[in-house]
Amino acid sequence: MPKWGYSIIEEMLNPEKTAKASGRELKVSHKAAREVCKAVKGMSLSQSKEFLREVMAKKKPVPYTRYTKKLGHKGGMPGRFVGRYPIKASEHILHVIEAAEANAENKGLDVDRLRIFHAAAYQGIKLKRYTPRAHGRASPKYNTTTHVEIVLEEKASQGEQ
């Protein structure tokens, strides 16, 4: 079994109130996955799932903050103007969020009070292949995979604080 950790510091997490899930070596653009993770971080669980479903239906764009060269403008985003509809990345991240939700249910956490505490996406391994070219030559073809991490946290109710 490979050993890998999460990019978040473990001391920041309360094991009784958090649930984690990760998707490793997903064949998704790491740039699009980064922007989707940034968009859903801090949202409640139901709100983030609804947002990702709307992105997949091309009803709501994901605001892009870093990789914005030659990107088209989209309407319906407060404060931001450039965005896209990263359908494949949204689908994979929604799958990881649902896995984290299942982990939270297994721990006995209240699903209605969960919010996304940590969402991160970064590059995984590079799949190295070769494309045949003319005159018996070959050119390398690299496909970068993506690691996605989601940590859910149970919010305190109004009476508990």
Secondary structure, 3 states (H helix, E strand, C coil): CCCCCCCCCHHHCCCCCEEEEEEEEECCCHHHHHHHHHHHCCCEHHHHHHHHHHHHCCCCCEECCCCCCCCCECCCCCCCCEEECCHHHHHHHHHHHHHHHHHHHHHCCCHHHEEEEEEEEEEEEEEEEEEECHHHCEEEEEEEEEEEEEEEEECCCCCCC
